[in-house]
Amino acid sequence: MKAVLSQIAGLTRLCIAGPGGKVGAFYFALIFGLGLAGVQVMVRLISWTADFYNALQKLDVDGALRQIAIFFGLIAISVAIHLSSAYLRKMVQIRWRRALTEAALDRWLAGKAYWHMRERTDHGLDNPDQRIAEDCRIFVEKLTIEGLELATNIVALVTYVSILWSLSTFALSFSLFGNPVEIPRYMVWAAPLYVAIATVITHGLGRPLKALTVEQQRREADFRFSLVRLREHVEAVALADGEPAERRLFRERFGAIARNWQRLANRELILGFFTRPYFQTVLRIPLFLALPAYLAGRVIFGGLMQIGSAFQNVVTTLSWFVFSYRDLTELAAAASRLSHFMRAAEGAISPQTGPALHKTSDTRLRLRGLVLATPSGRRLAPMPDLALEAGGSYWLAAPSGRGKSTLAKAIAGLWTHGEGGIERPEGRILVLPQHPYLPLGDLRSALAYPLAPEAIDDATLRQALATVGLEELWSLDDDGWTDRRRGLSGGEQQRLALARALLQAPDWLVLDEATSALDAETEAHVLSALRQNLPASALVLIAHRAPQGLGSLRMIELRQQPPLLEAVPTTALAQAEPVS
């Protein structure tokens, strides 16, 4: 319990500290004030109950009509308070959700934590999208509802108990084993005892709900992810006639949902065997407990109804935990998942393992004693010690499985498995993977990425497209680009990524099979354009085949110890013999 409260407090601080959070806190205070006003309305209704039923007992028509008018006035005030509170609560929720979402995104994106967390599957980290989108919403909604109710109920409880104390002037007298027993103001003591027993039973029966709710969220996210994955790979699945396999996967993951849902339903049924009768009897128990005093003539009918109303308010206020148990389990589950996600993201920002990266004033990119490993710890073959000069052109050649793509990730500072050192020179290093990323949005956004589209003028964007042979895309409107983006071939996607590299003009450009989908003629044209437009940039190509169009470049055989390093023209690379 202490850990959960600490998690909720920490996330609440993030909600308040973020953009718009303090305005949300002000609204929260306003809602609390409205809640206190609502308590005063309820106090007046308790007093109204005695006045109304006393008028009925006396057959006082004018008095009864006056109390009916007062009743509708009080209801009008109560409705105004409720609607104002509901509206302000929505304003708090969107502001605090924005603040909490921004905090989660800051941690997830900082230091490429999203990359370093990709292998984590514990406690929901395999679905970071759900942590950010769903858990932030659930946490804020439950916090603003349950938190306000708790704060208001604490104040209301003091008020209602004091009223019940003033009304319960009579004692309960009975005989126990022949001995007279008298309990003064027994109505005051009966309320907390009644609710305490109910609370203990509710918690005992509902305790497994938190773990089951967390598991249900995880399985729902797994099922949703499998559907999204099919949507993203429709072509490959369709060409492979993979529908039966996808159907098996969907059936398996939905089956996991159904099995946990059954356990969740069973537990809620067990809890309902107690809570449902409690809900239906809690409003009648006060009258039953006050009947001895009424039948003994110690209180008139209006007083009986007033005591019953006061007792009812005390019991319902104390029963907040019972009534809100399911919502509280969802709040606790969301807080637990979000806190774990935040801690994991913060810990992933600066990984302590992997090859050491050093920024140097030297103009060369150096590898020293570099041995990369897989995430499972399997060591790859050692990389040769290298020193690549700025502005040069290099082809890193090696058989499949040698770790060429892993080397590209290590140079980018992403790979955290292995040992040795990489000395990175000053300046921007851009690594283009084999499968480029096309962001959502219009064509300008895709070209300028990761910059804002307005950061580059249209003429420059269009020229970059023309350089890689994709100028016809410029004529597409937003809808046309959206349709075309889905149908771009692998080669067109790679050329679009190379146009993006032209616009960014990095000091070091590493192409990890980034032209593998291009035919030899197109590759030669595009690489030649890269070399001409980026004369000061170092080009490092990782490829199985000899790159064309770069003129003279250095071929480095990574499988050699020491590596083969030979300057040859690209036209002769295909026939080049290794030098022993």
C-alpha positions as CSV (number, residue, x, y, z in Angstrom):
1,M,0.0,0.0,0.0
2,K,2.8,2.4,0.9
3,A,4.5,1.7,-2.5
4,V,1.3,2.4,-4.4
5,L,0.7,5.7,-2.5
6,S,4.2,6.7,-3.3
7,Q,3.7,5.9,-7.0
8,I,0.5,7.9,-7.1
9,A,2.1,10.9,-5.3
10,G,5.1,10.9,-7.7
11,L,2.9,10.8,-10.8
12,T,0.6,13.5,-9.4
13,R,3.7,15.7,-9.0
14,L,4.4,15.2,-12.7
15,C,0.9,16.2,-13.6
16,I,1.1,19.4,-11.6
17,A,4.6,20.3,-12.8
18,G,3.9,19.9,-16.5
19,P,2.5,22.4,-18.9
20,G,-0.9,23.5,-17.8
21,G,-0.6,21.4,-14.6
22,K,-0.8,24.4,-12.2
23,V,-4.0,25.6,-13.9
24,G,-5.3,22.1,-13.5
25,A,-4.4,22.2,-9.8
26,F,-6.3,25.5,-9.4
27,Y,-9.4,23.9,-11.0
28,F,-8.9,20.9,-8.7
29,A,-9.1,23.2,-5.7
30,L,-12.2,24.8,-7.2
31,I,-13.9,21.4,-7.5
32,F,-13.0,20.6,-3.9
33,G,-14.6,23.9,-2.9
34,L,-17.7,23.0,-4.9
35,G,-17.7,19.6,-3.1
36,L,-17.7,21.3,0.2
37,A,-20.7,23.4,-0.9
38,G,-22.3,20.1,-1.9
39,V,-21.7,18.8,1.6
40,Q,-23.6,21.9,3.0
41,V,-26.5,21.1,0.7
42,M,-26.6,17.6,2.0
43,V,-26.5,18.9,5.6
44,R,-29.5,21.1,4.8
45,L,-31.3,18.1,3.2
46,I,-30.8,16.2,6.5
47,S,-32.5,19.0,8.3
48,W,-35.2,19.2,5.6
49,T,-36.0,15.5,6.2
50,A,-37.1,16.2,9.8
51,D,-39.0,19.2,8.8
52,F,-40.9,17.5,6.0
53,Y,-41.8,14.3,7.8
54,N,-42.8,16.3,10.9
55,A,-45.2,18.4,8.7
56,L,-46.6,15.2,7.3
57,Q,-47.1,13.7,10.8
58,K,-48.9,16.9,11.9
59,L,-51.0,17.0,8.6
60,D,-49.6,20.5,8.1
61,V,-50.4,21.1,4.4
62,D,-48.8,24.6,4.2
63,G,-45.7,23.4,6.0
64,A,-45.5,20.3,3.6
65,L,-45.9,22.5,0.5
66,R,-43.2,24.9,1.8
67,Q,-40.8,22.0,2.4
68,I,-41.5,20.7,-1.1
69,A,-40.5,24.1,-2.5
70,I,-37.4,24.1,-0.4
71,F,-36.5,20.6,-1.6
72,F,-36.6,21.6,-5.3
73,G,-34.5,24.7,-4.5
74,L,-31.9,22.5,-2.8
75,I,-32.0,20.1,-5.8
76,A,-31.4,23.0,-8.2
77,I,-28.3,24.1,-6.2
78,S,-27.1,20.5,-6.1
79,V,-27.5,20.1,-9.9
80,A,-25.6,23.3,-10.5
81,I,-22.7,22.2,-8.2
82,H,-22.6,18.8,-9.9
83,L,-22.5,20.1,-13.5
84,S,-19.9,22.7,-12.6
85,S,-17.7,20.1,-10.9
86,A,-18.1,17.7,-13.9
87,Y,-17.1,20.4,-16.4
88,L,-14.1,21.5,-14.3
89,R,-13.0,17.9,-13.8
90,K,-12.9,17.5,-17.6
91,M,-10.6,20.5,-17.8
92,V,-8.4,19.2,-15.1
93,Q,-8.2,15.8,-16.8
94,I,-7.1,17.1,-20.2
95,R,-4.5,19.4,-18.7
96,W,-3.0,16.8,-16.3
97,R,-3.2,14.1,-19.0
98,R,-1.2,16.4,-21.4
99,A,1.3,17.1,-18.6
100,L,1.7,13.4,-17.7
101,T,1.9,12.3,-21.4
102,E,4.6,15.0,-22.1
103,A,6.6,13.6,-19.1
104,A,6.3,10.1,-20.3
105,L,7.3,11.1,-23.9
106,D,10.2,13.1,-22.6
107,R,11.6,10.1,-20.8
108,W,10.8,7.7,-23.6
109,L,12.5,9.8,-26.3
110,A,15.4,11.2,-24.3
111,G,18.7,9.5,-25.0
112,K,16.9,7.1,-27.4
113,A,15.4,5.3,-24.4
114,Y,12.8,3.9,-26.8
115,W,15.5,2.1,-28.6
116,H,17.2,0.7,-25.5
117,M,13.9,-0.4,-24.1
118,R,12.8,-2.4,-27.2
119,E,14.1,-5.7,-25.7
120,R,12.3,-5.2,-22.4
121,T,9.1,-7.1,-21.9
122,D,8.7,-7.0,-18.2
123,H,5.7,-5.3,-16.5
124,G,4.2,-4.1,-19.7
125,L,7.3,-2.6,-21.3
126,D,6.6,-4.5,-24.5
127,N,3.7,-2.1,-25.1
128,P,5.0,1.4,-24.4
129,D,2.3,2.8,-26.6
130,Q,-0.3,1.6,-24.2
131,R,1.6,2.9,-21.2
132,I,1.7,6.4,-22.7
133,A,-1.7,6.5,-24.4
134,E,-3.9,4.4,-22.1
135,D,-2.3,4.4,-18.7
136,C,-1.9,8.2,-18.6
137,R,-5.6,8.5,-19.4
138,I,-6.7,5.9,-16.9
139,F,-4.5,7.3,-14.1
140,V,-5.6,10.9,-14.5
141,E,-9.3,10.0,-14.8
142,K,-9.3,7.8,-11.7
143,L,-7.1,10.2,-9.8
144,T,-9.4,13.2,-10.4
145,I,-12.5,11.2,-9.6
146,E,-11.3,9.1,-6.6
147,G,-8.9,11.7,-5.2
148,L,-11.6,14.4,-5.1
149,E,-14.1,12.1,-3.6
150,L,-11.7,11.0,-0.9
151,A,-10.8,14.6,0.0
152,T,-14.4,15.7,0.0
153,N,-15.5,12.6,1.9
154,I,-13.0,13.3,4.7
155,V,-14.6,16.7,5.3
156,A,-18.1,15.4,4.8
157,L,-17.5,12.6,7.3
158,V,-16.6,15.0,10.1
159,T,-19.7,17.0,9.3
160,Y,-22.1,14.1,9.1
161,V,-20.7,12.4,12.3
162,S,-21.1,15.6,14.3
163,I,-24.8,15.8,13.1
164,L,-25.4,12.2,13.9
165,W,-23.8,12.7,17.4
166,S,-26.1,15.6,18.1
167,L,-29.2,13.6,17.1
168,S,-28.3,10.3,18.7
169,T,-29.0,11.4,22.3
170,F,-30.6,8.1,23.2
171,A,-28.9,4.8,24.2
172,L,-29.4,1.2,23.2
173,S,-30.3,-0.9,26.2
174,F,-30.5,-4.7,26.3
175,S,-29.6,-7.7,28.5
176,L,-26.6,-9.9,27.8
177,F,-26.3,-13.1,29.8
178,G,-28.6,-11.6,32.4
179,N,-26.5,-8.4,32.7
180,P,-27.9,-5.1,31.6
181,V,-26.0,-3.4,28.8
182,E,-26.4,0.2,27.7
183,I,-24.6,1.7,24.7
184,P,-24.9,5.5,24.7
185,R,-25.2,7.2,21.2
186,Y,-25.1,3.7,19.7
187,M,-26.0,5.0,16.2
188,V,-22.6,6.8,16.1
189,W,-20.6,3.7,16.9
190,A,-22.7,1.4,14.7
191,A,-21.8,3.2,11.5
192,P,-18.0,2.8,11.5
193,L,-18.2,-0.7,12.9
194,Y,-20.7,-1.7,10.1
195,V,-18.5,-0.2,7.4
196,A,-15.2,-1.4,8.8
197,I,-16.4,-5.0,8.6
198,A,-17.6,-4.5,5.1
199,T,-14.3,-2.9,4.1
200,V,-12.2,-5.8,5.4
201,I,-14.4,-8.3,3.6
202,T,-14.4,-6.3,0.3
203,H,-10.6,-6.0,0.3
204,G,-10.1,-9.7,1.1
205,L,-12.4,-10.8,-1.7
206,G,-11.2,-8.2,-4.2
207,R,-7.5,-8.2,-3.6
208,P,-6.6,-10.4,-6.7
209,L,-8.3,-7.8,-9.0
210,K,-5.3,-5.6,-9.3
211,A,-3.0,-8.3,-10.8
212,L,-5.8,-9.6,-13.0
213,T,-6.5,-6.1,-14.3
214,V,-2.8,-5.6,-15.1
215,E,-2.7,-8.9,-16.9
216,Q,-5.9,-8.0,-18.9
217,Q,-4.4,-4.8,-20.0
218,R,-1.2,-6.5,-21.2
219,R,-3.1,-9.2,-23.2
220,E,-5.4,-6.6,-24.8
221,A,-2.3,-4.7,-25.9
222,D,-0.7,-7.9,-27.3
223,F,-3.8,-8.6,-29.4
224,R,-4.0,-5.0,-30.6
225,F,-0.4,-5.1,-31.6
226,S,-0.8,-8.3,-33.6
227,L,-3.6,-6.6,-35.6
228,V,-1.5,-3.5,-36.2
229,R,1.5,-5.6,-37.3
230,L,-0.7,-7.3,-40.0
231,R,-1.9,-3.9,-41.2
232,E,1.8,-2.8,-41.6
233,H,2.8,-5.9,-43.5
234,V,-0.3,-6.6,-45.6
235,E,1.7,-7.1,-48.8
236,A,4.1,-9.7,-47.4
237,V,1.3,-11.6,-45.7
238,A,-0.8,-11.5,-48.9
239,L,2.0,-12.7,-51.1
240,A,2.8,-15.5,-48.7
241,D,-0.9,-16.6,-48.4
242,G,-0.3,-16.1,-44.6
243,E,-3.9,-15.6,-43.6
244,P,-4.2,-19.0,-41.8
245,A,-1.1,-18.3,-39.8
246,E,-2.3,-14.8,-38.9
247,R,-5.7,-16.2,-38.0
248,R,-4.0,-18.7,-35.6
249,L,-2.0,-15.9,-34.0
250,F,-5.1,-13.8,-33.6
251,R,-7.1,-16.8,-32.2
252,E,-4.2,-17.6,-29.7
253,R,-3.9,-14.0,-28.5
254,F,-7.7,-13.5,-28.2
255,G,-7.9,-16.8,-26.4
256,A,-5.4,-15.4,-23.8
257,I,-7.7,-12.4,-23.4
258,A,-10.7,-14.7,-22.9
259,R,-9.0,-16.9,-20.3
260,N,-7.9,-13.9,-18.2
261,W,-11.3,-12.3,-18.7
262,Q,-12.9,-15.5,-17.3
263,R,-10.7,-15.3,-14.2
264,L,-11.5,-11.6,-13.8
265,A,-15.2,-12.3,-14.1
266,N,-15.0,-15.1,-11.6
267,R,-13.3,-12.8,-9.1
268,E,-15.8,-10.0,-9.7
269,L,-18.6,-12.5,-9.2
270,I,-17.2,-13.6,-5.9
271,L,-16.8,-9.9,-4.8
272,G,-20.3,-9.2,-6.0
273,F,-21.8,-11.8,-3.8
274,F,-20.9,-9.5,-0.9
275,T,-20.9,-6.0,-2.4
276,R,-24.2,-6.2,-4.2
277,P,-26.3,-7.0,-1.1
278,Y,-24.3,-4.4,0.7
279,F,-25.2,-1.7,-1.9
280,Q,-28.9,-2.6,-1.7
281,T,-29.2,-2.7,2.1
282,V,-26.9,0.2,3.1
283,L,-29.7,2.7,2.6
284,R,-32.2,0.7,4.8
285,I,-30.0,-0.4,7.6
286,P,-30.1,3.1,9.3
287,L,-33.9,2.9,9.7
288,F,-33.6,-0.6,11.1
289,L,-31.0,0.5,13.7
290,A,-33.0,3.6,14.7
291,L,-36.3,1.7,15.1
292,P,-35.7,0.7,18.8
293,A,-35.6,4.4,19.8
294,Y,-38.7,5.2,17.7
295,L,-40.7,2.3,19.0
296,A,-39.6,3.2,22.6
297,G,-41.0,6.7,22.0
298,R,-37.7,8.5,22.4
299,V,-37.9,10.1,18.9
300,I,-40.8,11.2,16.7
301,F,-41.3,10.2,13.1
302,G,-39.5,13.2,11.6
303,G,-36.6,12.7,14.0
304,L,-36.4,9.0,13.0
305,M,-36.2,10.0,9.3
306,Q,-33.6,12.7,10.1
307,I,-31.4,10.2,12.1
308,G,-31.8,7.7,9.3
309,S,-30.7,10.3,6.7
310,A,-27.7,11.4,8.8
311,F,-26.7,7.7,9.5
312,Q,-27.1,7.0,5.8
313,N,-24.7,9.8,4.8
314,V,-22.2,8.6,7.4
315,V,-22.3,5.1,6.1
316,T,-22.2,5.9,2.4
317,T,-19.3,8.3,3.1
318,L,-17.4,5.7,5.0
319,S,-18.3,3.1,2.3
320,W,-16.3,5.1,-0.3
321,F,-13.6,2.4,-0.3
322,V,-16.2,-0.4,-0.8
323,F,-18.1,1.5,-3.6
324,S,-14.9,2.5,-5.4
325,Y,-12.9,-0.7,-5.0
326,R,-12.8,-1.6,-8.7
327,D,-11.8,2.0,-9.7
328,L,-9.1,2.0,-7.0
329,T,-7.6,-1.2,-8.3
330,E,-7.5,0.3,-11.8
331,L,-5.8,3.4,-10.4
332,A,-3.3,1.3,-8.5
333,A,-2.6,-0.8,-11.5
334,A,-2.1,2.1,-13.9
335,A,0.1,3.9,-11.3
336,S,2.3,0.8,-10.9
337,R,2.7,0.3,-14.7
338,L,3.4,4.0,-15.4
339,S,5.9,4.3,-12.5
340,H,7.8,1.2,-13.7
341,F,7.8,2.6,-17.3
342,M,9.1,6.0,-16.1
343,R,11.9,4.4,-14.1
344,A,12.8,2.0,-16.9
345,A,12.9,4.9,-19.4
346,E,15.1,7.0,-17.1
347,G,17.5,4.1,-16.6
348,A,17.7,3.5,-20.3
349,I,18.8,7.0,-21.2
350,S,22.4,6.4,-20.3
351,P,23.2,2.6,-20.6
352,Q,26.2,1.6,-18.6
353,T,27.2,-1.3,-20.9
354,G,28.4,-1.8,-24.4
355,P,31.2,-0.3,-26.5
356,A,32.6,3.0,-25.1
357,L,31.9,6.0,-27.3
358,H,34.4,8.9,-27.2
359,K,34.0,12.3,-28.8
360,T,37.4,13.4,-30.1
361,S,38.8,16.6,-31.8
362,D,40.4,14.3,-34.4
363,T,38.8,14.3,-37.8
364,R,39.0,10.5,-38.1
365,L,36.5,7.8,-37.0
366,R,38.4,5.1,-35.2
367,L,37.5,1.6,-34.0
368,R,39.8,0.2,-31.2
369,G,39.5,-3.4,-29.9
370,L,35.8,-3.5,-30.8
371,V,34.0,-6.8,-30.1
372,L,30.2,-6.6,-30.6
373,A,27.7,-9.1,-29.1
374,T,24.1,-10.1,-29.5
375,P,21.5,-9.1,-26.8
376,S,21.7,-12.6,-25.5
377,G,25.4,-12.2,-24.9
378,R,26.8,-14.2,-27.8
379,R,30.0,-12.5,-29.0
380,L,30.5,-11.7,-32.6
381,A,33.9,-11.9,-34.4
382,P,36.2,-9.0,-33.4
383,M,36.1,-6.0,-35.6
384,P,39.4,-4.8,-37.0
385,D,41.0,-1.6,-35.7
386,L,40.2,1.1,-38.2
387,A,40.8,4.8,-38.8
388,L,38.5,6.4,-41.4
389,E,39.4,9.8,-42.8
390,A,36.9,12.6,-43.0
391,G,35.6,13.3,-46.5
392,G,36.6,9.8,-47.8
393,S,34.5,7.1,-49.4
394,Y,34.6,3.6,-47.9
395,W,33.0,0.2,-48.7
396,L,32.8,-2.1,-45.7
397,A,32.6,-5.7,-47.1
398,A,32.0,-8.9,-45.2
399,P,29.9,-12.0,-45.4
400,S,26.4,-12.1,-43.9
401,G,26.3,-12.5,-40.1
402,R,29.6,-10.8,-39.6
403,G,27.9,-7.9,-37.8
404,K,28.0,-5.1,-40.4
405,S,24.6,-3.7,-39.5
406,T,25.4,-4.1,-35.8
407,L,28.5,-2.1,-36.4
408,A,26.4,0.7,-38.0
409,K,24.2,0.8,-34.9
410,A,27.3,0.9,-32.7
411,I,28.7,3.8,-34.7
412,A,25.4,5.6,-34.2
413,G,25.7,5.0,-30.5
414,L,22.7,2.7,-30.2
415,W,24.3,-0.7,-29.6
416,T,24.9,-1.5,-26.0
417,H,26.2,-5.1,-26.2
418,G,29.9,-5.7,-26.5
419,E,33.2,-4.1,-25.6
420,G,35.9,-1.9,-27.0
421,G,35.9,1.7,-28.1
422,I,34.6,3.9,-30.9
423,E,36.1,7.3,-31.3
424,R,33.6,9.6,-33.1
425,P,34.8,12.9,-34.6
426,E,33.1,16.2,-34.3
427,G,30.1,16.7,-36.6
428,R,26.9,15.0,-37.5
429,I,26.8,11.2,-38.2
430,L,23.8,10.0,-40.0
431,V,23.1,6.3,-40.5
432,L,20.6,5.2,-43.1
433,P,19.2,1.6,-42.6
434,Q,18.1,-0.8,-45.3
435,H,14.5,-0.2,-44.6
436,P,13.8,3.6,-44.3
437,Y,11.3,5.2,-42.0
438,L,8.5,7.3,-43.6
439,P,6.8,9.4,-41.0
440,L,3.1,10.2,-41.0
441,G,2.2,13.5,-42.7
442,D,2.6,15.1,-46.1
443,L,5.5,14.7,-48.5
444,R,7.3,17.7,-47.1
445,S,7.3,16.2,-43.7
446,A,8.7,12.9,-45.1
447,L,11.5,14.8,-46.9
448,A,12.5,17.2,-44.1
449,Y,12.3,14.5,-41.3
450,P,13.5,14.9,-38.5
451,L,13.3,18.7,-39.1
452,A,10.0,20.6,-39.4
453,P,8.9,20.9,-43.0
454,E,8.9,24.7,-42.9
455,A,12.6,24.6,-42.0
456,I,13.5,23.9,-45.6
457,D,12.2,25.9,-48.6
458,D,10.1,24.1,-51.3
459,A,12.7,24.7,-54.0
460,T,15.4,22.8,-52.0
461,L,13.0,20.0,-51.3
462,R,12.0,19.7,-54.9
463,Q,15.6,19.7,-56.1
464,A,16.4,16.9,-53.6
465,L,13.6,14.8,-55.1
466,A,14.8,15.5,-58.6
467,T,18.4,14.5,-57.7
468,V,17.3,11.0,-56.8
469,G,14.8,10.7,-59.7
470,L,11.6,11.2,-57.8
471,E,10.5,14.6,-58.9
472,E,7.1,13.3,-60.1
473,L,6.1,12.9,-56.4
474,W,6.2,16.7,-56.0
475,S,3.0,17.1,-58.0
476,L,0.9,15.0,-55.5
477,D,-1.5,16.6,-53.1
478,D,-1.7,15.4,-49.5
479,D,-4.3,12.7,-50.3
480,G,-2.3,11.6,-53.4
481,W,0.8,11.3,-51.3
482,T,-0.9,9.3,-48.6
483,D,-2.1,6.8,-51.2
484,R,1.3,6.7,-53.0
485,R,3.2,6.3,-49.8
486,R,1.5,3.0,-49.1
487,G,2.5,1.8,-52.6
488,L,6.1,3.0,-52.8
489,S,8.5,0.2,-53.8
490,G,11.5,-0.6,-51.7
491,G,13.8,1.2,-54.2
492,E,11.6,4.4,-54.1
493,Q,11.6,4.4,-50.3
494,Q,15.4,4.1,-50.3
495,R,15.8,7.0,-52.8
496,L,13.5,9.1,-50.7
497,A,15.7,8.4,-47.7
498,L,18.8,9.4,-49.7
499,A,17.1,12.6,-50.7
500,R,16.6,13.3,-47.0
501,A,20.3,12.6,-46.5
502,L,21.1,15.2,-49.2
503,L,19.0,17.8,-47.4
504,Q,20.7,17.1,-44.0
505,A,24.2,17.1,-45.4
506,P,25.9,15.2,-42.5
507,D,29.6,15.1,-41.9
508,W,29.5,11.3,-41.9
509,L,27.0,9.3,-43.9
510,V,26.8,5.6,-43.2
511,L,24.6,3.6,-45.7
512,D,23.7,0.2,-44.2
513,E,22.5,-1.6,-47.3
514,A,20.6,1.6,-48.1
515,T,20.8,1.1,-51.8
516,S,20.1,-2.7,-51.8
517,A,16.7,-2.3,-53.6
518,L,18.2,-0.2,-56.5
519,D,19.4,-1.6,-59.8
520,A,23.0,-1.0,-60.6
521,E,22.3,1.9,-63.0
522,T,20.1,3.8,-60.5
523,E,22.5,3.1,-57.7
524,A,25.4,4.5,-59.6
525,H,23.4,7.7,-60.5
526,V,22.2,8.3,-56.9
527,L,25.6,7.6,-55.3
528,S,27.3,9.8,-57.8
529,A,24.8,12.6,-57.0
530,L,25.5,12.1,-53.3
531,R,29.3,12.4,-53.8
532,Q,28.9,15.5,-56.0
533,N,26.4,17.3,-53.6
534,L,28.3,16.3,-50.4
535,P,31.9,16.7,-51.3
536,A,33.1,17.2,-47.7
537,S,31.1,14.3,-46.2
538,A,32.6,10.9,-45.5
539,L,30.6,8.2,-47.1
540,V,30.7,4.7,-45.5
541,L,28.8,2.1,-47.4
542,I,28.0,-1.3,-45.9
543,A,26.9,-3.6,-48.8
544,H,27.3,-7.1,-50.1
545,R,27.9,-5.8,-53.7
546,A,30.4,-3.3,-54.9
547,P,29.0,0.2,-54.9
548,Q,28.9,2.0,-58.2
549,G,29.2,5.7,-59.1
550,L,31.5,6.9,-56.4
551,G,34.7,7.0,-58.4
552,S,37.7,5.9,-56.2
553,L,36.9,4.5,-52.8
554,R,38.5,2.3,-50.2
555,M,37.4,-1.3,-49.8
556,I,37.7,-2.7,-46.3
557,E,37.4,-6.4,-45.8
558,L,36.1,-6.7,-42.2
559,R,36.9,-10.4,-42.1
560,Q,40.6,-9.8,-42.6
561,Q,42.9,-9.5,-39.5
562,P,44.3,-7.0,-40.1
563,P,41.7,-5.7,-42.5
564,L,42.3,-5.4,-46.2
565,L,42.4,-1.7,-46.9
566,E,42.8,-0.9,-50.6
567,A,42.0,2.2,-52.7
568,V,40.5,1.1,-56.0
569,P,38.1,2.7,-58.5
570,T,34.5,1.4,-58.2
571,T,34.6,0.2,-61.8
572,A,37.3,-2.3,-60.8
573,L,35.9,-3.3,-57.4
574,A,33.9,-6.3,-58.8
575,Q,37.2,-7.7,-60.2
576,A,39.4,-6.7,-57.2
577,E,41.3,-9.6,-55.7
578,P,42.0,-9.6,-51.9
579,V,45.5,-8.5,-51.0
580,S,47.2,-10.9,-48.7
